Structure formats: C-alpha cells, structure tokens
Amino acid sequence: MRLSGVLQSYTIMMSLGLVLGLLSGGFPWYTKEISMASLALVMTLSLSGIRLGDARGKDHVTHSLKALAINYVMLTGLILGLGLFFSGDYWIGWVLMAAAPSAISVVPFTTVLGGETSKALFSTAVNYLAALALMPLMTLLLLGSSVSTTSLVYSLLILIVLPMVASRVVMRAKISKPANTSMMNLGFALLIFAVTGANRDAFFAETMLVLTMSLACVVRTFGSGLGTEFILRWAKVPKSSRVAYVLFASYKNLGLTATLAIALFVPEVAIPATICIVFEVVWVMFLIRYYPGVPG
C-alpha cells in the first residue's frame, strides 16, 4: 500500500499510534502539550467542513439536551456503578471519570463516522459548560473535595474555541479532501501515540487488577455504546443522527481525568482512565468497521 493510502486509512493510522505508543512509551517530553496540539489540529480540520452558523437552532438545543442526559446521566451512572467494585485510589479514579465531560474527540469522530458534526459541536460545548458546575459538585459530594474548574475552562478555550476560529482560515484555504483526511489521521495517530505511550505502565501492574479493570472498561465503552446504538436503531433513528449519541454514550474526557488524577491525588488514581483510553481507541476502530460507508 502506498503512503497516501496508509495516511488516509483511519484504522491503520490509529492502530499504528496505539501499537507504537505501547511499545515505545510515547514522547519523552511534553506529552500533554503534544496531545492537546494534536487534538486541536484534528478539531480544526473536522470543523473546516461546516459553517458555524449552522450549529444553532431548536434542533441543536434538543440534541444537546439529549446528549447531556446520555453522557452525564446514563454513562456517568454506569461508571459509578462499575466503580463500586473497586476501592481506595481506584474508586477515586472512577469518580473522576464519571464526573468528567464528554471527550472533545466526539466532534472529529462524528465527522469521520458520517454523523452531524454541527450538532456534535454544539452538544459538546453545552456538555462542557454544564461540566463547569457538575464536575466540582460531583467530586465534592462523592470524594469530599472539589475539582477546580480552571482545567475545564482551559480545555474549552484551547480545544473548542481556538479550533472554531482556526477552522475558518482552513476553510478559505480550500484543502483537498484527501489531504484533509490524511492530516486528520496523522493528528489522531499522534494523539493516540502520546496518550497510550505515556500511560503504558498501567498495563504492567497487577495482572488480576488489569484484567478486572479491563472488563469494566469494556462494559463502560462497548456495552454503553452498543446498547445506545441498538436502542436508537430499533427506534429507527437514522445513522447520521445516532452517531453522535453513540459517541456521547461511550466517551469521557479521559485525558483530563488522568491529568487531574495525577495532579490532585496519586498516580494510581489515573489507572482506570489509562486502561479505558486503550479501549476507547479500539472502540472507534470498531465503529469505523461497523458503520456502513465509512472508509477504513
């Protein structure tokens, strides 16, 4: 396969990022900065194909409220339920994950999977605004200490607002679709390489703990996502509309979760998020094959 073919394959590029990250340990320095820059690039490219004026209206508000309920009621409840099987520092890790907003990558993944990007963008913004109140409140009630909103505000500015502005410049540049796809895939690969590599030590912990945690992560990601997919398909919701809901049902901002865990507690608190990151990567690779019409 030619290099251009490799770069335009979502599955190949994400697989390379995952495998190489786990084998090498990722970047030796500036992992957080590289991860955020990669995701900001992917966000910019994914938004360059839509008009931001379309990301508003009554249907977008309705979509955002449903997405908020799916992510902060259904998925959060499931995560807390799974967290009850763990104690000590690991329970804290599950609480932080449950309290976190949806992953920023829901927006570019919606683009990749053929969903409605403008609605995913609006719903993500609403999710993060709600998280400014929900995340500190949940951690205060469940852990006895509140998480600062500073990291959330910073994420909102760098990973949503800045790409929205930059995407207008990219739109005027009229980059070809193959080039846009290749750059998005490269950004995804760098992100996955950085995140999985930096946290690979979690997979060399106690074997039984890793296996148990992995099972919980499968239920949290595949169980929640597929359950939402089957319910929406049964309700005859078209694929373009249900893609974002499925992603909101299975993705949390695990990068933010792991960062807060290390910054506010001890490294062990980050283990649940670290293990779940790998399953989220595998999950989107599965969805690329699952949904018809999505190039591999």
C-alpha angles and dihedrals in degrees: 000000000000122000090250089056092051092049092050094051112094092194097049095046095047091045090052091049092049098046096041091046093053092045099045104029094241125254117353093218141024095018093155093048093047091048093052093044091050093050092045089053092050091048091050093051094045092051094047090080097059136062110240090216087069091060094085140063138092094292090054091052091050090048092050093051092050091046090049091052092047094050103035100034109027101030095035090050091050092049092051090048091053090045091061088073089065131060142201117007092358092058089053089053092054091048091053090049092050092049094049122099123244119290117272086227089073087086100054091038088055088055092049093049095048099254131138104285097186092057091046089052094050092045092049091052090050090047091055094046089053090047090061087072102025100051097054091041095051095046091047092051097042102033104023093239129083125231114229117248092221094094091049093051090047091051091049092054099042100037103035113017098041094047090048089058095041092048090065089061092047091049091057090049088063096215113195118255095244091051091046091050093048093051092047091051091048089051091050091049093051091048094050092043092053098044100042093040094052091051102038093112088075088072092058093058124102107327097224091047091052092048093048092045091047091053090052090049091052091053091045094050110024096028095050094040097047092042090056091045093052094046093049092045090050088052087053094242107164118248094246089059100040098048094080092045090053090051093048087051093056110028132079127170095264093168089061090043094053092044093052091044092057095039097048105028135008131305092257089066089066094057097091092052092043094054092043091054090068092050091049089055091049089046095058090045087055092049091052088060094037100056116070119238096027112124115234 
